[in-house]
């Protein structure tokens, strides 16, 4: 399934977000600029800085929009309002109801509800399914069309029809559209003491927020670094983020206008690093700056990359203000260079191929499984169990009588694959069997693992030296 943060996420709008530039220089011209002078300036900038030779016929037009429209898809003539929207998108600010969603058979499933948004204030919960917008059902329309109905101007309201599976209720809510700030970085500790860091945009704060996440996670055994659905951002941020990987040297190579010579740019080494093994996640929506980092990591073999081939946006854009000393002037966003991986591999229109290709939607679970197998490589797998939704009880049988006083809660660990450990309690049933009670039920279409760690001893005082695990699938 495809997951989206509710902002610019229809196909057309996704492409707009992918267009986010990688560098913003400040070009200011001294003389007053009228329309003809703007046109002449645009032609001059294209001739001087555009990353490919331009046919002379393209520059003969008297319309800036017509000229720019004949360039690559990432060059654009922007109003100041368009420019501010792009900056806000990189900073993860947008107007909407404040949810992260994915398309499912019945409608749009709410994956996350952002604090302070209209959906949060209205009581929308993760797991709710949007089945109607303004009285129109959404299960038979495209995600793009549904999102166009959900989005709107700040301060306006939208009526949503929701289905809440956990208590099988239907809810009608009127939700205000508000400015929502989405975290640039999210972090949590997954089962098995694996630190997860999701980077959602390459903003000016990305490096500092990744550092903060590393500090908050503390001592972990491995990391998973998630670049899925990250459409890019600033070039400097990509260099900074590449610098968290100890073995990465150069972040990328650049091929600029009218030259065959490549220029290498270094990763900016950070004072906090991924000291433990790390896995990187990408998918087809990982673009631009995300591809810089993924390609660098792959070239230097700094981490395995899980997922699908990335988007393939391997060009850089710069912004040129078209009026002197006017920060609110029209802007020419122009593609000025193509970037390649540190080893010189093409990214534009090709993308970055993962080290480990996974099914769509299985990137995190596959990486988590791999990390768990690496951490617990000496454990014995005891096969797979199938359980129903809402299951909360399990039993573990040992081959010999156990001294239950030597067993603690840390002996047993139950976790969602791709998620966190599930709190549990235990109670002996017999000399060789113990019952485990989960504090929350199993959820549909999820994978879990039950680990029995090598702790405690038998009634005869023999230490339990081997660890075991059982895979649990919910149908």
Secondary structure, DSSP 8 states (H G I E B T S, - for coil): --EEESSS-SHHHHHHHHT--S-------SS---HHHHHHHHHHHHHHH-SS---GGGGG-S-HHHHHHTS-TT-EEE-HHHHHHHHHHHTTEEEES-EEEEEETTEEEEEEE-TTSHHHHHT--TTEEEEEETTEE-TTS-HHHHHHHH---TT-EEEEEEEETTTTEEEEEEEE-EEEE--SEEEEEETTTEEEEEE--B-TTHHHHHHHHHHHH-S-SEEEEE-TT---B-HHHHHHHHTTSTT--EEEEEEETT---EEEEE----SS---S-EEEEE-TT--THHHHHHHHHHHTT-SEEEES------EEEEEEESSTT-TTS-EEEEEEEEEE-TT--B-TTT----SEE--TT-HHHHHHHHHHHHHTTTSEEEEEEEE-TT--EEEEE-SS-B-GGG--GGGEEEEETTS-EE-EEEEE-SSSEEEEEESS---TT-EEEEEE-S-SBBTTS-B----EEEEEEE-
